[in-house]
Amino acid sequence: MKDLDTKKVLKIALTIIFAWWILQNISLVLGIVDKIFGVLSPFIAGACLAFVLNIPMQFFEKRLFKVQELKEAKKKPKIKLALARPISLVLSIVLVVMLLMLLLGVVLPEIFNVIKIFMGYLPEIFNNIKDFAVNITVKYPEVSDQIKNINIDIEKVSKEAISIITNISSNLIVSSVQIAGSVIGFVINLVIAIVFAIYILFSKETLIIQSKKLLFAHMDTKNANYILDICSLSNNIFYNFIKGQLTEAVILGVLVFIGMLILGIPYAGVIGILMGFTSIIPVVGAFIGIIIGAILILAVDPVKATVFIIFVLILQQLENNLIYPKVVGASVGLPGIWVLLSVTVGGSLLGPLGMIIALPVVSILYTIIKDETNKKLDKKKIKINS
């Protein structure tokens, strides 16, 4: 017992000393961590890319090649099994590249063009607002005279804005290529990430078996199983979340497109695609799409812009109450307050990417804490009605 107590005290003392040393050398520690992440960043990016590509790849393997049925068949067609994964992976990469090209080559240029048109209408819009304000305040001559005396060179402002937007839209892709081309490290890291992702996807079953062997060889069975449970939980939540968000985004984009066609609202195709992309971001994504879409339509027809806003808000209510629960289901399983908190914090730390990642991460932590809390309450034989 004394030896055991001595070991515990020694561990606590060493932990305190180590923590104190870290605090005293925090800049050095952060520098080391930054270098480690710098070295590992292409592999982390590759793992993330592999996780995303695995979703359509599994779909193609299951639906196109029926891999599970082939594996269970008495006479296994080896050639078909051998070709299933590489073809499914190629199809997945093509799908992702096409989506990116659709966003960069169709949606963004169209948005820039419509904003240019909108800026061209600014003088007329300003004069209409000014006339409307004068008519309202006609009973108050002092206010009316002040409004009439407001002179803003809208044409100059709109021309400068159009010039800026034109330069941005024309140089966006060229600048991106120049920046990427000038940074050799970026290109190397991108290649490493892609190769690493392909390697993971080709040998994911082998990697899983190797990881399990390492866990059970170097840890006790209880802790190894606990880690595997957490990994399984994390994989299921992330997989279901990404799959659900992408499916829900496609459904919402198609519904917006069809509804806009029926209502005769312009830019149905572009805004439908835009709504699909922005709705991937939980909670706030759809509202970003609504704002951008309304601005685009406002440049052509203010009445149609109002109709669009009303239509999409109604569609959002139907989508939130009927489509989203069915498609995404309880894969996230977070109360509304935690969803809002995770999206807000994630967005402030990592931007739009943080909004997407934060929700499943918080969901994993929430599930682990909830399960551990329930286990401890069961051990203490305490029942609290929810």
Summary of the structure (lengths in Angstrom):
residues: 386
radius of gyration: 27.9
end to end distance: 42.5
largest distance: 94.0
contacts: 1058
relative contact order: 0.07
helix: 87%
strand: 0%
